[in-house]
Amino acid sequence: MGALKRRRSAMVVFAVVACTALVLSLAPASAFDPNGNVYRFDYNVDATTHMKTLNSDIVIKGGRFMGGIDFGTGELRGSITLPATTFSYPAGALGLVTATAKIVPTKPVTGMVDLNTLTVAATSSFNIRIVSAYAAGTTSPNLVGDFCRTSTPVTVTMSGAASLGEASTFSGEFTMPKLIYCGFAQTQALNLVMAGPGNTFTATATPRG
């Protein structure tokens, strides 16, 4: 396979940036065909999640995606790192609450690349942990405690076509599971504004360097 075709094929890996502060474990090289030709990649990632019920965007910038594509099978595996992010939500008598979220991986990013059409479908699976939540204008107490998280993993499948040599944008839709262990009042407040289907994830990725 020529160098140009390899470069074009590598661009499609951008679609796996579904996730939102995220660290996923890169699958070991042995997961690929030992006789295959594996292309290793490294990209910058910026992402935006639109929460339908909250009717608000959560923006994450400065992420990184690393991994590989097996040119023999079209299999893609990788790891994504996204920084922690903050968002605000209404919490009844407390008014507006500002929360910090972190995403904890449950599986590696996996997918398949069509090397002819430069399209990809790849899936990330992770739990969202609400690290802290404070009433507006305060820094204490942490309203959600130390164990606030999604009740089941979030699964996001991203798809799209790559643009050669330019930033490429991909998107997917996901259902936000209910949150648990956030304290009675904040569990209810968070689930009212976050849990449910119809949320979208949009990501833009560019080659590093």
For each residue, the residues with C-beta under 8 A, 3 or more apart:
1: 5 6 9 37 71
2: 5 6
3: 6 7
4: 7 8
5: 1 2 8 9 115
6: 1 2 3 9 10 39 71
7: 3 4 10 11 164
8: 4 5 11 118 162 164
9: 1 5 6 12 39 69 71 113 115 118
10: 6 7 13 39 41 69
11: 7 8 14 118 162 163 164 165 168
12: 9 15 113 114 118 119 120 161 162 168
13: 10 16 41 43 65 67 69 76 78 113 120 122 205
14: 11 17 43 45 65 160 162 168 169 170 203 204 205
15: 12 18 111 120 121 122 158 159 160 162 168 170 203
16: 13 65 67 76 78 80 109 111 120 122 123 124 158
17: 14 45 47 63 65 80 158 170 203 205
18: 15 47 122 123 124 156 157 158 172 174 201 203
19: 22 24 47 80 82 103 124 126 154 156 201
20: 47 49 58 60 82 85 101 103 126 128 201
21: 60 81 82 83 84 85 101 102 103
22: 19 63 80 81 82 103 105 124 126
23: 79 80 81 82 103 104 105
24: 19 78 79 80 105 107 108 109 124 126
25: 79 105 108
26: 66 67 77 78 79 108
27: 31 32 67 77 78 108 110
28: 31
29: 32 38 68
30: 34
31: 27 28 77
32: 27 29 36 38 68 70 73 75 77
33: 36 70 72 73 75
34: 30
35: 72
36: 32 33 70 71 72 73
37: 1 70 71 72
38: 29 32 68 69 70 71
39: 6 9 10 68 69 71
40: 66 67 68
41: 10 13 65 66 67 68 69 78
42: 64 65 66 207 208 209
43: 13 14 64 65 66 205 206 207 208
44: 62 63 64 205 206 207 208
45: 14 17 63 64 65 80 82 203 204 205
46: 59 60 61 62 63 203 204 205
47: 17 18 19 20 59 60 61 63 82 201 202 203 204
48: 57 58 59 60 201 202 203
49: 20 57 58 60 199 200 201 202
50: 56 57 58 199 200 201 202
51: 54 55 56 57 58 87 176 193 194 199
52: 55 196 197 198 199 200
53: 192 193 194 195 196
54: 51 87 89 193 194
55: 51 52
56: 50 51 87 88
57: 48 49 50 51
58: 20 48 49 50 51 85 87 101
59: 46 47 48 85
60: 20 21 46 47 48 49 63 82 83 85
61: 46 47 83
62: 44 46 82 83
63: 17 22 44 45 46 47 60 80 81 82 83
64: 42 43 44 45 80 81 208
65: 13 14 16 17 41 42 43 45 78 79 80 81 109 205
66: 26 40 41 42 43 78 79
67: 13 16 26 27 40 41 76 77 78 79 109
68: 29 32 38 39 40 41 76 77 78
69: 9 10 13 38 39 41 74 75 76 113
70: 32 33 36 37 38 73 74 75 76
71: 1 6 9 36 37 38 39 74 115
72: 33 35 36 37
73: 32 33 36 70
74: 69 70 71 112 113 114 115
75: 32 33 69 70 110 111 112 113
76: 13 16 67 68 69 70 109 110 111 112 113 120 122
77: 26 27 31 32 67 68 108 109 110
78: 13 16 24 26 27 41 65 66 67 68 108 109
79: 23 24 25 26 65 66 67 108 109
80: 16 17 19 22 23 24 45 63 64 65 109 124
81: 21 22 23 63 64 65
82: 19 20 21 22 23 45 47 60 62 63 85 103
83: 21 60 61 62 63
84: 21 100 101 102 131
85: 20 21 58 59 60 82 100 101
86: 98 99 100 101
87: 51 54 56 58 98 99 101
88: 56 96 97 98 99 136
89: 54 96 97 99 189 190 193 194
90: 95 96 97 189 193
91: 94 95 96 97 133 135 143 185 186 189
92: 185 189
93:
94: 91 97 135 143
95: 90 91 135 136
96: 88 89 90 91 135 136
97: 88 89 90 91 94 133 134 135 136 143 186 189
98: 86 87 88 133 134 136
99: 86 87 88 89 130 131 132 133 134 144 190
100: 84 85 86 130 131 132 133
101: 20 21 58 84 85 86 87 128 129 130 131
102: 21 84 128 129 131
103: 19 20 21 22 23 82 126 127 128 129 154
104: 23 126 127 128 129 149
105: 22 23 24 25 108 124 125 126
106: 125 126 127 153
107: 24 110 124 125 153
108: 24 25 26 27 77 78 79 105
109: 16 24 65 67 76 77 78 79 80 122 123 124
110: 27 75 76 77 107 122 123
111: 15 16 75 76 120 121 122 123
112: 74 75 76 120 121 122
113: 9 12 13 69 74 75 76 119 120
114: 12 74 117 118 119 120
115: 5 9 71 74 118
116:
117: 114 161
118: 8 9 11 12 114 115 161 162 164
119: 12 113 114 159 160 161 162
120: 12 13 15 16 76 111 112 113 114 158 159 160 162 170
121: 15 111 112 157 158 159
122: 13 15 16 18 76 109 110 111 112 157 158 159
123: 16 18 109 110 111 155 156 157 158
124: 16 18 19 22 24 80 105 107 109 155 156 158
125: 105 106 107 153 154 155 156
126: 19 20 22 24 103 104 105 106 153 154
127: 103 104 106 149 150 153 154
128: 20 101 102 103 104 149 150 154 176 179
129: 101 102 103 104 148 149 150
130: 99 100 101 133 144 148 149 179 182 190
131: 84 99 100 101 102 148
132: 99 100 142 144
133: 91 97 98 99 100 130 142 143 144 148 182 186
134: 97 98 99 138 139 140 141 142 143
135: 91 94 95 96 97 138 143
136: 88 95 96 97 98
137:
138: 134 135
139: 134
140: 134
141: 134
142: 132 133 134 145 146
143: 91 94 97 133 134 135 183 185 186
144: 99 130 132 133 148 182 183 186 190
145: 142 148 181 182 183
146: 142
147: 181 182
148: 129 130 131 133 144 145 179 180 181 182 183 186 187 190
149: 104 127 128 129 130 179 180 181
150: 127 128 129 153 154 176 177 178 179 180
151: 177 178 179 180
152: 177
153: 106 107 125 126 127 150 177
154: 19 103 125 126 127 128 150 174 175 176 177
155: 123 124 125 174
156: 18 19 123 124 125 172 174 201
157: 18 121 122 123 172
158: 15 16 17 18 120 121 122 123 124 170 171 172 201 203
159: 15 119 120 121 122 170 171 172
160: 14 15 119 120 168 169 170 171
161: 12 117 118 119 168
162: 8 11 12 14 15 118 119 120 168
163: 11 166 167 168
164: 7 8 11 118
165: 11
166: 163 206
167: 163 204 205 206
168: 11 12 14 15 160 161 162 163 204 205 206
169: 14 160 202 203 204
170: 14 15 17 120 158 159 160 202 203 205
171: 158 159 160 200 201 202 203
172: 18 156 157 158 159 200 201
173: 197 198 199 200 201
174: 18 154 155 156 199 200 201
175: 154 196 197 198 199
176: 51 128 150 154 194 195 196 197 199
177: 150 151 152 153 154 195
178: 150 151 191 195
179: 128 130 148 149 150 151 182 187 190 191 194 195
180: 148 149 150 151 187
181: 145 147 148 149 187
182: 130 133 144 145 147 148 179 186 187 190
183: 143 144 145 148 186 187
184: 187 188
185: 91 92 143 188 189
186: 91 97 133 143 144 148 182 183 189 190
187: 148 179 180 181 182 183 184 190 191
188: 184 185 191 192
189: 89 90 91 92 97 185 186 192 193
190: 89 99 130 144 148 179 182 186 187 193 194 195
191: 178 179 187 188 194 195
192: 53 188 189 195
193: 51 53 54 89 90 189 190
194: 51 53 54 89 176 179 190 191
195: 53 176 177 178 179 190 191 192
196: 52 53 175 176 199
197: 52 173 175 176
198: 52 173 175
199: 49 50 51 52 173 174 175 176 196
200: 49 50 52 171 172 173 174
201: 18 19 20 47 48 49 50 156 158 171 172 173 174
202: 47 48 49 50 169 170 171
203: 14 15 17 18 45 46 47 48 158 169 170 171
204: 14 45 46 47 167 168 169
205: 13 14 17 43 44 45 46 65 167 168 170
206: 43 44 166 167 168
207: 42 43 44
208: 42 43 44 64
209: 42
